[in-house]
């Protein structure tokens, strides 16, 4: 199962979820959203709809202030993290 763990500012909530709804399009009903910390941290989970690293890279371009963690596709690290329009590691 793919996931994004997203730490965000409360003021970015609407922009964040509009972006995610647009990215998943008609498959948005197949996405699970778990609130880890109210108005601050969510985990988005899905199966085989979108590549998590591509989605994280696009999301950090759209909202540079969010901190995103997902599973890595490099084979070197277990996790990839994105912030301020960049992949951190």
Buried (B, 14 or more C-beta within 10 A) or exposed (E): EBBBBBBBEEEBEEBBBEBBEEBBEEEBEEBEEEEEEEEEBBBBBBEEBBEBBEBBBBBBEBBEBBBBBBBBEEEEEEEBBBBEEEBEE
